[in-house]
Amino acid sequence: MPVIKILPHAEYCPDGATLTGAPGTSICEVLLANDIHIEHACDQVCACTTCHVIVREGGRSLSEMEEDEEDMLDRAWGLEPDSRLSCQALLRQQDVTVEIPKYSINHAKEGK
C-alpha cells in the first residue's frame, strides 16, 4: 500500500505522520481515518477548498486533476503549483508527501 507522509502542522498533526492507504482512496479519506481531522466543509464533493494540501513529493503518482478541482483550487488560500484538494487526489501505487497549509478559507470555522 502507498505511504502518505504528512509534514507537521500545528493544529492537525503537530508531529507529522506516516500513514498508509489503499490505491483509489483519497488523501482526505486516509487522513480522516487516522484521526487527522483536516477540514472538509463540503463533505468531500469538490465544492470548497478547505481540504487543500500541497503535494511536496509524489504528485505524479496521484490521480489526474479534473477541471472541477482546478476551478475550485483557484480559490484556495496559499495556492502553489503542486496544490491539490485532498478529497480529489486519489492514491495510486507510489508514496506521497503532503503539507497541510497553515490556513484555509472556511467561513463557518472563522465565525466560531
CORGI-V959618 format. One record per residue. N is the residue number from 1. PHI is phi in degrees with one decimal (999 if undefined). OMEGA is omega in degrees with one decimal (none if undefined). D_LAST is the distance of its C-alpha to the last C-alpha in whole Angstrom. Layout:
BEGIN
n={N;N}
phi={PHI;PHI}
omega={OMEGA;OMEGA}
d_last={D_LAST;D_LAST}
END
This chain:
BEGIN
n={1;2;3;4;5;6;7;8;9;10;11;12;13;14;15;16;17;18;19;20;21;22;23;24;25;26;27;28;29;30;31;32;33;34;35;36;37;38;39;40;41;42;43;44;45;46;47;48;49;50;51;52;53;54;55;56;57;58;59;60;61;62;63;64;65;66;67;68;69;70;71;72;73;74;75;76;77;78;79;80;81;82;83;84;85;86;87;88;89;90;91;92;93;94;95;96;97;98;99;100;101;102;103;104;105;106;107;108;109;110;111;112}
phi={999;-66.9;-102.6;-112.6;-94.6;-102.3;-71.2;-56.0;-136.9;-51.9;-91.3;-88.7;-159.1;-56.3;-99.7;73.7;-162.5;-124.9;-124.7;-120.5;-148.4;-71.7;-53.8;92.6;-92.0;-78.5;-58.3;-58.8;-60.3;-65.9;-59.8;-62.9;-66.2;-111.2;60.2;-103.8;-86.5;-61.9;-63.1;-157.3;-59.5;-94.0;61.7;67.2;-114.6;63.9;-118.3;-154.7;-121.1;-67.4;-98.7;-56.1;-132.9;-113.1;-86.8;-82.9;-147.5;84.6;-59.2;-69.5;-85.7;-84.0;-57.9;-66.6;-79.2;-94.6;-58.9;-59.4;-66.7;-57.9;-62.4;-68.7;-61.3;-57.5;-97.8;-74.2;-72.9;70.8;-56.6;-130.3;-56.3;-102.6;-72.7;-144.4;-86.1;-64.0;-76.3;-108.5;-85.1;-93.2;-69.5;-116.7;-97.4;-89.6;-76.8;-135.7;-120.9;-127.9;-119.0;-90.2;-58.7;-62.4;-126.4;-138.9;-96.1;-142.3;-63.3;-64.5;-70.6;-61.5;-77.5;-75.8}
omega={178.3;179.2;172.7;174.3;179.1;177.0;-178.1;176.0;-172.4;-175.6;-170.8;-171.8;-171.6;-178.0;-173.3;-179.2;172.8;-173.8;173.0;178.2;-179.7;173.9;-177.7;178.1;179.4;176.1;179.7;-179.9;179.9;178.7;-178.2;179.2;-179.5;175.5;169.3;-167.4;176.2;178.5;176.9;-170.7;-177.1;-179.8;171.9;179.6;176.7;179.8;177.2;179.6;-173.6;179.6;-179.9;172.8;174.9;-177.9;-176.5;177.9;173.9;-176.2;-179.5;179.8;178.8;175.4;178.4;176.8;177.8;-174.8;179.7;179.3;178.2;-179.4;-178.4;-179.2;177.7;-178.5;-173.9;173.9;175.6;-178.5;176.7;-179.3;-178.7;178.1;173.6;167.0;-174.5;178.2;-177.6;-177.6;-177.7;179.0;170.4;-176.4;-174.7;177.3;176.8;173.5;-178.6;175.0;174.1;-178.7;-178.6;-177.3;169.7;176.8;-179.3;-176.3;-179.4;-179.1;-179.6;-177.9;-178.0;none}
d_last={38;36;34;31;30;27;26;24;21;19;16;17;21;22;26;26;28;31;30;33;32;35;36;34;31;28;26;23;25;27;23;22;25;25;22;20;17;17;14;16;14;17;19;21;23;23;21;18;18;16;18;20;23;26;29;31;34;35;34;37;37;34;34;35;32;33;32;29;27;29;27;24;24;25;21;20;19;22;24;28;31;30;27;26;24;24;24;27;29;31;33;37;39;38;36;33;31;27;25;21;20;18;15;14;13;11;9;7;5;6;4;0}
END
